[in-house]
Amino acid sequence: MLVLTLSSSRQPPAVAYLIPLGDDVKLTLTYNVTGSIVSPVNTATKLLEAMQRNPLDWRIEQLQTVARQRGLDWRHEGSSHCVFIRADGKTLPVPAHRPVKPIYVKKFVALVSGA
């Protein structure tokens, strides 16, 4: 196993573990390190952070990826809207056109964040 510590002046340090699983297969685990708190970083987390920074040019599939990771349900069966459903019953209908308009991305981020 190879352990890499990555750091940048703009982002908190991160630790990456490269674990060989076979001849050509490797598993990479990446964690953010802030103080003594270590949290895993995945595609959905990166997507959500990017949506917060820039709500332009997102697709409904990317919103569904974040929703899946954060435990939100959605329904999108042959309709023009995808409806995201939080565990407390709060819903957000989002038109499934590309790209998703920034106002819907902002509302989605608020829904995922619990606001």
C-alpha positions in Angstrom: 0.0 0.0 0.0 1.3 3.5 -0.9 0.2 6.5 1.1 0.3 10.0 -0.4 -0.3 13.2 1.4 -1.5 16.0 -0.9 -1.6 19.6 0.0 -2.5 22.9 -1.6 -2.6 26.5 -0.5 -6.3 26.7 -1.5 -7.6 23.4 -0.2 -7.2 21.4 3.0 -4.7 18.6 2.9 -5.9 15.3 1.6 -4.6 11.7 2.0 -4.8 9.2 -0.7 -4.3 5.4 -0.2 -3.4 3.4 -3.3 -4.1 -0.3 -2.6 -3.1 -2.9 -5.2 -5.8 -5.5 -5.8 -4.3 -7.4 -8.7 -2.1 -7.0 -11.7 -3.8 -4.0 -13.2 -6.5 -3.2 -10.6 -5.8 -0.6 -7.9 -8.2 0.9 -5.4 -7.8 4.6 -4.6 -9.3 6.0 -1.4 -9.1 9.8 -0.9 -9.9 11.6 2.3 -10.0 15.3 3.2 -8.1 16.2 6.4 -9.3 19.3 8.3 -7.8 19.5 11.8 -8.5 16.1 13.3 -11.6 15.4 11.2 -11.1 12.9 8.3 -13.9 12.6 5.7 -14.1 10.5 2.5 -14.2 12.4 -0.8 -16.2 10.9 -3.7 -17.6 12.0 -7.0 -20.9 13.1 -5.5 -19.2 15.3 -2.9 -17.1 16.9 -5.5 -20.2 17.4 -7.7 -22.1 19.1 -4.9 -19.2 21.4 -4.1 -18.9 22.3 -7.7 -22.7 23.0 -7.9 -22.4 25.3 -5.0 -19.6 27.2 -6.6 -21.1 27.4 -10.1 -24.8 26.5 -10.7 -24.5 26.8 -14.5 -24.5 23.9 -17.1 -25.6 20.8 -15.0 -27.4 17.8 -16.2 -30.2 15.9 -14.4 -28.1 12.8 -14.3 -25.5 14.7 -12.2 -28.2 15.8 -9.8 -29.4 12.2 -9.5 -25.8 11.1 -8.7 -25.7 13.6 -5.8 -29.2 12.6 -4.6 -28.3 8.9 -4.7 -25.2 9.5 -2.5 -27.1 11.7 -0.1 -30.0 9.3 0.4 -32.6 11.3 -1.5 -35.2 9.5 -3.7 -36.5 10.7 -7.0 -39.0 9.8 -9.6 -38.6 10.4 -13.3 -40.7 8.0 -15.3 -41.5 9.3 -18.7 -42.3 12.8 -17.6 -40.6 16.1 -18.3 -39.7 16.7 -14.6 -37.6 14.8 -12.2 -39.0 15.1 -8.6 -36.4 14.8 -5.8 -37.9 13.7 -2.5 -36.1 14.2 0.9 -36.7 11.8 3.8 -38.9 14.4 5.6 -41.2 14.5 2.6 -40.0 17.8 1.1 -40.0 17.7 -2.7 -38.4 19.6 -5.5 -39.6 19.2 -9.1 -36.8 19.9 -11.6 -37.4 20.2 -15.4 -35.3 17.5 -17.0 -34.1 19.7 -19.9 -30.4 20.2 -20.6 -28.8 22.1 -19.1 -30.7 22.4 -15.8 -31.4 26.1 -15.1 -29.2 27.6 -12.3 -32.2 28.4 -10.1 -33.1 24.7 -9.9 -29.5 23.8 -9.1 -29.5 26.3 -6.3 -32.8 24.9 -4.9 -31.4 21.4 -5.3 -28.3 22.2 -3.3 -30.5 23.8 -0.6 -32.6 20.6 -0.5 -29.6 18.3 -0.2 -28.0 20.6 2.4 -31.2 20.3 4.6 -32.3 24.0 4.2 
